[in-house]
């Protein structure tokens, strides 16, 4: 599905508000963990063993793991801006009322996937370093 420039701009504007929320929430480990738990519960509903949806599910799990490792101070080899962007993408995914409401059949997750894909692409090297760290711990 093609996303027009106007929709992309709206999504990015909304994503920026979630970045502000992410910055504030990350200051409180308990609140951050509660959001991560909620993201995991929502992602579990998408868990399909094969296909592109499973890839999205696996990506969300990776993002949850990196934020969790960051807030527990197990892993700090990532810029704070990257953690904020990752957590903001997860909050965006969690929110049922974003640019395209999640409950709209067939298209409700298009904006969520756009944001997740953008963050995954932009932070690929940070995510690879985290995967390498996981493999060695």
N, C-alpha and C positions, 0 to 999 in steps of 0.2 A: 504494500500500500504506500502510495506517495504522499508525503506530508508537504503541503505548500508552505511558502516562506512566512505568511501571516501566522499560520498555526505554529510553526517553529518559533517565531518571535514570542507568541503567547506562552508557549511551553517554557521557553528560557526565562521569561519574566517570572512565571510561577516558580520555576526551579530556584531562581535567585531568592525568593522569599523563604523557600525551604532551606537554603544555605544559611540564612540568618537564624532560623529555628535550630538548625543543626549546631551552629556555633554555641548557642545558648545551652542547648541540651547536653552537649559534650562536657560541659563544666560540672555536670551532675552525673556521676557514674551510675547511680541507681535508676535515674530517669532514662539514661541512654540504654541501659540493659532492658528496661521495660519496653522501649520502642523496638529494640532488636528482637525481643521475644514476640512482639506483635507482628513484626515483619516476617519472622520465621513461620508463625501460625498462618499468615496469609499466603506465604509462598508454598506451604505444605498443601494447600488446596489446589495449587497448580502442578504439584509433583506428578509428572507422568514419566514413565520409565524410558521412553524413547522420543526421538524427534526434537524439533526446535524448542518446544516448551521445556523439555528436560534440560537443555543447554541453559536457558534463562534461569531455571530453578538452581542449577549448579553455580551459575554466576552470582545469583543472590546469596547463596550459602557462602561463597568465597568473600563477598563484600561484608556479610555479617561477621565472619570469622576475623577479618582484618580489623574491623572496628572494635570487636570484643578484645582482641589481642592488644589493641592500642589502649583501650580504657583500663585494662588490667595491668598495663605497663609491661606486658610480656614482649611486645614488639613496638619499638619506637623509631624504626629506621624508615620513616615515611614523613614527608612534609605535612604539617598541620593542614595546609590548604587541600591536600589530597584526601585526608581523612574527612574534612568538612564536606568536600564534594561527594565522597562515597556515602557518607551518612545522609546527606541531603537527598541523594538519589534513592536511598532506602526509604526515607520519610515520604518522598514523592510517591513511590510505589505503594506505601502504606495508606496514603490518603485516598479515600474513596471519592473525594470531590476535588479533582484537579482540573485540568483543561478539558479532558474527555472523561466523563464520569465512568467509573469502572463497571457499573452495573448495566451499561449499554451493551447488549449482546454483539459480539463480533468485532467491535471497535473500541471497547472500553479500556483496553490495556495498550492501545497504540502509543499514546503519549508516554506511558510508563516505560515501555520498551525502548522508545526513542531516547529517553533520559538515561536509562540504564546502559544502553549501547554507547551513548556518547561518553559517559564516565568510564566505561570499560576501555574504550578506544583511547581516550586521552590519558588514562592512567595505566596503560598497559605495562610500562616498565616498572612502575611501583608495585603493581600486582604480581609481576613475574618475580621481583625480588622477594615479595612476601611468600610466594609459592616455594621458592628456593629455601627460604628460612624455615618454612614448615617441613620441608623434606629433610632438613638437617636437625630437627628438634623432635 
